[in-house]
Amino acid sequence: MISSIERPNGNHDLEERECEFCGDLFYVHHGLQRYCPEKFGRINYCKEEQKKMLSQSKLADMVIKLAQGGVVLYEEDPTEMNIIILSEILGPYGQKTTTNEVLDNKGYSMPHYTARVAKNESNELVLVVGPCSLEWIGQTGEISTFKITKS
């Protein structure tokens, strides 16, 4: 039997418990202790990891409830959305012309593209958006015309 001098907290017998996070056995230092006092050289490691896991679970539950209520929390990548929009406009065709009004109505975002390439070694640029390219053809009043080409 261990003498009271060797025991960390006085005269009570040491109790061995299973950590609620990792399942390892540890000696209890106080009656409410539920997690290993130290793991991987870090004090309260299991307790902190359990808190992180619970908070992530609560966050995931909130996201699901908001999504079921019709609230969108995460917007898609604008470049990915542009690729989808150009593909929808092109349909089965390899090339098609469109206007800025059509692009705007579908939610196309001009500042988001994959690359800019000079057209025929001139100062004119063609925007590369994933597998498509968007080339400005001209403008009549406030309406700009673009050529969409699938590569």
Protein Blocks (a to p, Z undefined) as FASTA:
>chain_A
ZZfklpmnljadcdddddfklopacddfbfklcbdfbgghiahklmmmmmmmmmmmmmmm
mmmmmmmnopafbdcdfklmmmmmmmmmnmmafbdcddfklmmmnopafklcfbdcdehh
iabdcddehjbccddfbdehjbccdddddZZ
